[in-house]
Every structure is written in structure tokens, then in C-alpha cells.
Amino acid sequence: MLKFWKKKPADDAPVQGVPALPDAAPEAVPATPSTPVVAAVDETRDVSDETAVPAAQAPANADTEPARRSWRERLAGSGFARTLGALFVRNPKLDDDLLDELETALITADVGVEASTQLVEALRRRMNAREFADADALLQALRQSLVDMLVPVQQPLHVSGRTPFVILTVGINGVGKTTTIGKLARRYRDEGHSVMLAAGDTFRAAAVNQLKTWGERNQVPVIAQGQDADAASVIFDALQAARSRGTEVLIADTAGRLHTQGGLMDELGKIARVMKKLDGDAPHEVLMVIDGTTGQNAVNQVRQFRQIVGVTGLVVTKLDGTAKGGVVFALAREFGLPIRFVGLGETATDLRAFDAAAFVDGLLPMAGD
């Protein structure tokens, strides 16, 4: 049975990364696949089949969120920042040994062998032409080269011009996909858009409940069925509902498919085909969520997902932790796909629109440090 959740009052337990909102009277609008939106409101709906989302899976109350931190503060612990910082902080001599160490550092940070070699050889030619007075000058040249690599993929996601604008999110298990959807819903709601979520990850009951929690906290409706329901059917019904209500943004979750599981990847293709029955251009964005800690394996994931469903944009998460960070450069060089957002922390505001210069500056030591 299809269910429609909207404006459920906040639970007593805080939910991580989502602000507490004023209490509102609960509503439930039951629907069926043929009639996804019903005008009548049933305030006595049966909730016996619902399972509370464990606090560990939900994001924190905004009242306890720390102040928004800079890119440099968020990225300082990454493998890229630590490695490059250690290389330049000791005031190294400007010579071939420094460039050899730099090349090793870039490869170790997941930038990729070919890209790292090209970057360093270009710097070596300039060093031999005596363009650099010292290692700080070389560092500034490296910064500019890295920014130049990323500027072409610094393309924000615009959701205007379509009603609804449909974002289909994909990615393997554990990359933070459902959490990213919740943060996107908060972002677009704060920008004044009407938003709806579709719980298309029907393999895990926890994923449906987690998405419902984000919807409740952000006062965003969620279309969902039970566990093991047909994901394409859920998303089809959500698109019907969004069209009927004039919702501006529909964000659809999908199961965390392992890219090696052919049957599941085929189902992802089915979801896209079913949506086109209602809107020939849907989905308008296929947003793939990448875990920044997976390194070069992320390149293989994007390659295979792109073949199945035509990925049009990327979100790179978990860059504030142990991620090496260089995979962002590898992805940019390999695919040239827009990097729409990066995840720099747990709170809703830590999902940042990608900024090439801010990202590079957060990874590199400051000249003279």
C-alpha cells in the first residue's frame, strides 16, 4: 500500500543534522498506484507497520550544530592535505628531488598516475626555465594547475525550468546517499522550492524510515511503499504525485546497488525507463553519490553506473575525514562530469556546492607556512 507522509511532528529524540521545527498536526494521505494523491486527510492512520529510525542513522538537531567551518578547517585532516603539508612545511629545496616527492604524494593521494605525472612534468619544465624563485612559488603554480583541472567541472545544479525537476540519486551501499538526499531536501526547501522525496530504496526498511525522518524534520512529503516493493513503481507514483501537486523538485532514492550486481543495475535502468512514460525528459539529473574514501575504485563505479543510467552529476561525500581527496581530480580528468556538491561534515549545511578554488585551497598548505 502506498503511503504519503507530511508534516509529522518532531519526535522528542533529536535527529542529527536536521533542525528542530515547530510542531504541526500529523497528516496522512493514503494513496494507491492509480491515485497517488487524495484530497482527504486521514488523521487516524495506522502506524503499526512503521519502525522508528535509530538515532545513529538520523542526522543531529541544528540547535546543537557548531558554527559553519571553512573549507580549510574541514579538509585539513584529509590525506591529501596532510601529505602535501608535510612536504612543504619543512621549507624544501627547489630541485628535482622535491618534484619527485611531489609526484609520489599526488599519486598516493589518488590523483592518478597519468594526471600526477603530467602535472609534475609541467612544473619541472617551468622550474628548469627558472620561473620559480623558491618552493613557495612552485606551490602557487601547483595550486593554479589544480584549480584549472577542476574549474570545468564546477557547475552548479539548477532545478528551475521543469516542474517537477526530477533528481534520481544513485550509488553503491554506504556512500551516504540517503543522507545526501535529506540534505538536498533541506537545501532546496530553504531556497524556497517545494520538494517531494521518493523512497525508492525498497531493499532496506531502514532506508525508507530514514528518508521519512528527513521528510518529517524538513516538512517535506515522502512517497513510500513497504520493504521489497517494486522501486520503479514507487518512483512512478511519486512522479505522478509531484505532477498533480505542482511540486518543483522531486528527489528519488534508489537502493545502494553494488556495481558488480548486473540484475540490480538492470533494475536501475528500468526506473529511468518507467519515469519517461510520464516525462520523456525525466530524470533531469542523475546524481551519483561517491564516497571520497574509496579512492580510485570510485572511477570504476562511475564508469559502470554511467553506462547503465547516464550519470549527469556527482556528489563526493566524506571528504572531511580520512579521504585522500585526490579522487576529485581523478574524476574530473576521467569523465569531465559536473561535481555538483561535496560533503564536508555531518550537518545539513556541510553539503556544499562545489567550489574549485576553495577546495584546492583547503587541501594545500598556505605559502610561507
C-alpha positions as CSV (number, residue, x, y, z in Angstrom):
1,M,0.0,0.0,0.0
2,L,1.4,3.4,-1.0
3,K,1.7,5.9,1.9
4,F,2.2,9.6,1.9
5,W,3.9,11.3,4.8
6,K,3.8,15.1,5.5
7,K,4.4,17.4,8.4
8,K,4.6,14.8,11.2
9,P,5.6,16.5,14.5
10,A,9.2,16.1,15.6
11,D,10.0,13.3,18.0
12,D,11.4,14.0,21.4
13,A,14.8,12.5,20.4
14,P,17.0,14.9,18.4
15,V,17.8,13.9,14.8
16,Q,21.3,14.6,13.8
17,G,22.0,17.3,11.2
18,V,18.3,18.5,10.9
19,P,16.9,21.5,12.7
20,A,14.0,21.1,15.1
21,L,10.9,22.6,13.6
22,P,7.6,23.8,15.1
23,D,5.1,21.1,15.9
24,A,2.4,20.5,13.3
25,A,-0.7,18.4,13.2
26,P,0.1,15.0,11.6
27,E,-1.4,14.2,8.3
28,A,-1.5,11.0,6.3
29,V,-2.8,11.0,2.7
30,P,-3.3,7.4,1.7
31,A,-2.8,6.7,-2.0
32,T,-2.7,3.8,-4.5
33,P,-0.6,3.5,-7.6
34,S,-3.5,4.7,-9.7
35,T,-4.4,7.6,-7.4
36,P,-1.2,8.8,-5.7
37,V,-2.7,11.9,-4.2
38,V,-6.0,12.0,-2.3
39,A,-7.6,15.2,-1.1
40,A,-9.0,13.8,2.1
41,V,-6.8,13.8,5.2
42,D,-6.8,10.8,7.5
43,E,-5.6,11.8,11.0
44,T,-6.2,8.3,12.4
45,R,-3.9,6.3,10.1
46,D,-2.5,3.0,11.2
47,V,1.2,3.4,12.1
48,S,1.7,-0.1,13.4
49,D,3.9,-1.1,10.5
50,E,6.3,1.8,10.9
51,T,9.6,1.4,12.6
52,A,11.4,4.2,14.3
53,V,14.7,5.3,12.8
54,P,17.6,4.6,15.2
55,A,19.2,7.9,16.3
56,A,22.5,6.7,14.9
57,Q,21.1,6.7,11.4
58,A,19.5,10.1,11.5
59,P,21.2,13.5,11.4
60,A,21.7,15.9,14.6
61,N,19.5,18.7,15.9
62,A,20.6,22.0,14.4
63,D,20.3,23.7,17.8
64,T,23.5,21.8,18.7
65,E,25.3,22.3,15.4
66,P,28.7,24.0,15.6
67,A,29.2,27.2,13.6
68,R,29.8,26.6,9.9
69,R,33.5,25.8,9.4
70,S,35.7,26.9,6.5
71,W,36.8,24.6,3.7
72,R,40.3,24.6,5.1
73,E,39.1,23.6,8.5
74,R,37.0,20.8,7.1
75,L,39.7,19.4,4.7
76,A,42.7,19.8,7.0
77,G,42.5,16.2,8.1
78,S,42.4,14.7,4.6
79,G,45.2,12.5,3.3
80,F,45.9,15.0,0.6
81,A,46.3,18.0,2.9
82,R,48.4,16.0,5.4
83,T,50.8,14.7,2.7
84,L,51.3,18.0,0.9
85,G,51.5,19.9,4.2
86,A,54.3,17.6,5.4
87,L,56.2,18.1,2.1
88,F,56.2,21.9,2.0
89,V,56.2,22.7,5.7
90,R,59.9,21.8,6.1
91,N,60.9,24.6,3.6
92,P,62.3,22.1,1.0
93,K,64.9,22.9,-1.6
94,L,63.6,23.7,-5.1
95,D,65.1,20.8,-7.1
96,D,64.2,17.6,-8.9
97,D,64.0,15.6,-5.6
98,L,61.2,17.9,-4.4
99,L,59.3,17.3,-7.7
100,D,59.8,13.6,-7.4
101,E,58.4,13.7,-3.8
102,L,55.5,15.8,-5.1
103,E,54.7,13.3,-7.8
104,T,54.7,10.5,-5.3
105,A,52.4,12.5,-2.9
106,L,49.9,13.2,-5.7
107,I,49.7,9.6,-6.7
108,T,49.4,8.5,-3.1
109,A,46.5,11.0,-2.7
110,D,44.6,9.3,-5.5
111,V,45.1,12.0,-8.1
112,G,46.1,9.2,-10.6
113,V,49.4,8.3,-12.2
114,E,48.9,9.9,-15.5
115,A,47.5,13.2,-14.2
116,S,50.2,13.4,-11.5
117,T,52.9,12.8,-14.0
118,Q,51.6,15.4,-16.3
119,L,51.3,18.0,-13.6
120,V,54.8,17.4,-12.2
121,E,56.5,17.4,-15.6
122,A,54.9,20.7,-16.5
123,L,56.2,22.1,-13.2
124,R,59.6,20.6,-13.9
125,R,59.8,22.4,-17.2
126,R,59.0,25.7,-15.6
127,M,61.5,25.1,-12.8
128,N,64.2,24.4,-15.3
129,A,63.3,27.6,-17.1
130,R,63.9,29.4,-13.7
131,E,60.3,30.6,-13.4
132,F,60.2,29.7,-9.6
133,A,62.2,31.7,-7.1
134,D,61.6,29.1,-4.3
135,A,59.4,26.3,-3.2
136,D,56.6,28.7,-2.3
137,A,56.5,29.9,-5.9
138,L,56.2,26.3,-7.1
139,L,53.4,25.7,-4.6
140,Q,51.5,28.6,-6.0
141,A,52.0,27.2,-9.5
142,L,50.7,23.8,-8.3
143,R,47.7,25.4,-6.8
144,Q,46.8,27.1,-10.1
145,S,47.3,23.9,-12.1
146,L,45.0,22.0,-9.7
147,V,42.3,24.7,-9.8
148,D,42.5,24.7,-13.6
149,M,41.8,21.0,-13.6
150,L,38.6,21.5,-11.5
151,V,37.1,24.7,-12.9
152,P,35.5,22.9,-15.9
153,V,33.5,20.6,-13.5
154,Q,32.4,23.4,-11.2
155,Q,28.9,23.5,-12.5
156,P,26.0,24.2,-10.0
157,L,22.8,22.2,-10.3
158,H,19.9,24.5,-11.4
159,V,16.5,23.0,-10.7
160,S,14.3,25.6,-12.3
161,G,12.6,25.3,-15.7
162,R,11.0,21.9,-15.1
163,T,8.0,21.1,-12.8
164,P,8.9,18.8,-11.2
165,F,12.6,18.8,-11.7
166,V,13.4,15.1,-11.1
167,I,16.7,14.1,-9.5
168,L,17.5,10.4,-9.5
169,T,20.2,9.6,-6.9
170,V,22.4,6.5,-7.4
171,G,25.4,5.0,-5.8
172,I,26.7,1.9,-4.1
173,N,26.0,0.9,-0.5
174,G,27.3,3.0,2.3
175,V,28.3,6.2,0.4
176,G,25.8,8.4,2.3
177,K,23.2,8.6,-0.5
178,T,20.0,8.8,1.7
179,T,21.6,11.3,4.0
180,T,22.7,13.4,1.0
181,I,19.1,13.3,-0.2
182,G,17.9,14.6,3.1
183,K,20.5,17.4,3.0
184,L,19.4,18.3,-0.6
185,A,15.8,18.5,0.5
186,R,16.7,20.9,3.3
187,R,18.8,23.0,0.9
188,Y,16.1,23.3,-1.8
189,R,13.4,23.9,0.8
190,D,15.4,26.7,2.3
191,E,15.8,28.2,-1.1
192,G,12.0,28.4,-1.4
193,H,11.3,25.4,-3.6
194,S,8.6,22.9,-2.9
195,V,10.1,19.4,-2.5
196,M,9.0,15.8,-2.5
197,L,11.0,12.7,-1.8
198,A,10.5,9.2,-3.2
199,A,11.7,6.2,-1.1
200,G,12.9,4.1,-3.9
201,D,15.4,2.1,-1.8
202,T,13.0,-0.7,-1.0
203,F,15.7,-3.2,-0.2
204,R,16.2,-1.8,3.3
205,A,13.4,-0.8,5.6
206,A,15.9,1.4,7.5
207,A,16.5,3.5,4.3
208,V,12.7,4.1,4.0
209,N,12.4,5.1,7.6
210,Q,15.5,7.3,7.4
211,L,14.1,9.2,4.4
212,K,10.7,9.6,6.2
213,T,12.6,11.1,9.1
214,W,14.3,13.6,6.9
215,G,10.9,14.4,5.3
216,E,9.3,15.0,8.7
217,R,12.0,17.2,10.0
218,N,12.2,19.3,6.9
219,Q,8.4,19.3,6.4
220,V,8.8,17.6,3.0
221,P,6.4,14.9,1.9
222,V,7.7,11.4,1.2
223,I,6.1,8.8,-1.1
224,A,6.9,5.2,0.0
225,Q,5.7,1.7,0.0
226,G,6.7,-1.3,2.1
227,Q,10.0,-3.1,2.0
228,D,10.7,-5.1,-1.1
229,A,8.1,-3.2,-3.1
230,D,8.9,-2.5,-6.8
231,A,11.2,0.5,-6.8
232,A,10.2,1.6,-10.2
233,S,6.5,1.6,-9.1
234,V,7.3,3.7,-6.1
235,I,9.1,6.3,-8.1
236,F,6.5,6.3,-10.8
237,D,3.8,7.0,-8.2
238,A,5.9,9.8,-6.7
239,L,6.3,11.4,-10.1
240,Q,2.5,11.3,-10.6
241,A,2.0,12.8,-7.2
242,A,4.5,15.6,-7.8
243,R,3.0,16.5,-11.1
244,S,-0.5,16.6,-9.6
245,R,0.6,18.9,-6.8
246,G,2.8,21.1,-8.9
247,T,5.9,20.2,-6.8
248,E,9.0,21.9,-8.0
249,V,11.7,19.3,-7.1
250,L,11.3,15.5,-6.8
251,I,14.3,13.7,-5.4
252,A,14.2,9.9,-5.7
253,D,16.3,7.5,-3.7
254,T,17.4,4.1,-5.1
255,A,18.9,1.0,-3.5
256,G,22.6,1.0,-2.8
257,R,23.4,-1.1,-5.7
258,L,26.8,-2.8,-5.9
259,H,28.1,-2.0,-9.4
260,T,29.0,-5.7,-9.8
261,Q,25.4,-6.9,-9.5
262,G,24.1,-6.9,-13.0
263,G,20.4,-7.7,-12.1
264,L,20.2,-4.7,-9.8
265,M,21.8,-2.4,-12.3
266,D,19.2,-3.5,-14.8
267,E,16.5,-2.5,-12.4
268,L,18.1,0.9,-12.1
269,G,17.7,1.2,-15.9
270,K,14.1,0.1,-15.5
271,I,13.4,3.0,-13.1
272,A,14.6,5.5,-15.7
273,R,12.5,4.0,-18.4
274,V,9.4,4.0,-16.3
275,M,9.8,7.7,-15.4
276,K,9.9,8.5,-19.1
277,K,6.4,7.2,-19.6
278,L,5.2,10.3,-17.7
279,D,8.0,12.7,-18.7
280,G,10.1,11.9,-21.7
281,D,13.0,14.0,-20.3
282,A,13.0,12.5,-16.8
283,P,15.1,12.1,-14.8
284,H,16.5,15.6,-15.4
285,E,19.5,14.9,-13.3
286,V,21.1,11.5,-12.4
287,L,23.1,12.4,-9.4
288,M,25.7,9.8,-8.4
289,V,27.0,9.9,-4.8
290,I,30.6,8.9,-4.3
291,D,32.4,8.1,-1.1
292,G,35.6,10.1,-1.1
293,T,37.4,7.4,0.9
294,T,37.1,4.8,-1.9
295,G,39.9,6.3,-4.0
296,Q,40.4,5.0,-7.5
297,N,37.6,2.5,-7.1
298,A,35.2,5.4,-7.4
299,V,36.4,5.9,-11.0
300,N,35.3,2.3,-11.8
301,Q,31.9,2.9,-10.1
302,V,31.2,6.0,-12.1
303,R,32.2,4.3,-15.4
304,Q,29.7,1.4,-14.8
305,F,26.8,3.5,-13.5
306,R,27.3,5.9,-16.4
307,Q,26.8,3.1,-18.9
308,I,23.6,1.9,-17.3
309,V,21.8,5.1,-16.4
310,G,23.7,8.0,-17.8
311,V,25.1,9.8,-14.8
312,T,25.0,13.6,-15.2
313,G,26.4,14.9,-12.0
314,L,28.4,13.8,-8.9
315,V,28.4,14.4,-5.2
316,V,31.6,13.4,-3.4
317,T,31.0,12.7,0.3
318,K,33.1,12.2,3.5
319,L,35.9,14.5,2.4
320,D,36.3,15.8,5.9
321,G,37.6,12.5,7.3
322,T,40.2,10.1,6.1
323,A,39.5,10.7,2.4
324,K,42.6,11.4,0.4
325,G,40.8,14.0,-1.7
326,G,42.7,13.4,-4.8
327,V,39.9,11.3,-6.3
328,V,38.1,14.5,-7.1
329,F,40.9,15.4,-9.6
330,A,40.8,11.8,-11.0
331,L,37.1,12.0,-11.6
332,A,37.3,15.4,-13.2
333,R,40.0,14.3,-15.6
334,E,38.5,10.9,-16.4
335,F,34.9,12.0,-17.0
336,G,34.5,15.8,-17.0
337,L,31.2,15.3,-15.2
338,P,29.9,18.2,-13.2
339,I,30.7,17.9,-9.5
340,R,27.6,19.4,-8.0
341,F,28.2,19.1,-4.3
342,V,30.8,17.8,-1.8
343,G,30.2,16.6,1.7
344,L,32.4,18.2,4.3
345,G,30.7,17.1,7.5
346,E,27.6,15.6,9.2
347,T,25.3,18.6,9.4
348,A,22.9,19.7,6.7
349,T,24.9,22.8,5.9
350,D,28.0,20.8,5.3
351,L,26.8,19.7,1.9
352,R,28.5,22.5,-0.1
353,A,28.1,23.5,-3.7
354,F,31.4,22.6,-5.3
355,D,33.9,25.5,-5.4
356,A,37.2,24.6,-7.2
357,A,39.3,27.3,-5.7
358,A,38.0,26.8,-2.2
359,F,38.5,23.1,-2.5
360,V,42.1,23.3,-3.6
361,D,42.9,26.0,-1.1
362,G,41.6,23.7,1.6
363,L,43.9,20.9,0.6
364,L,47.2,22.8,0.1
365,P,49.3,24.5,2.8
366,M,49.5,28.3,2.6
367,A,52.6,29.7,1.1
368,G,55.1,30.5,3.8
369,D,53.5,28.1,6.3
